[in-house]
């Protein structure tokens, strides 16, 4: 799995919707539990994902 950068576009309850930076395609949005993301993530946060580990950039 290659590293990717995402932006948090929406948070609903305990889940966040991520969109790959540079992509406008809504069909490729990722739905992930907030518990798997770093503390402090909010709408508009930019995340780097590598080896299924997310970090805020």
C-alpha positions, 0 to 999 in steps of 0.5 A: 500500500503506497502512502497517501495524503487525505483531508477530513471532509466530514465527521459523523458520530464516531466516524470520519470521511476522508478524501484523498488530497488532489482528488475531487471524486466523491466515490473514492472517499474513505470512511474510518473510525475516529479511534483509528485517527490521531487525537485532535483530528477535526474537519479540515485536518490533513492526514498522511497515511502510511502502512495504515498509520495516520499522522496529522500533517 
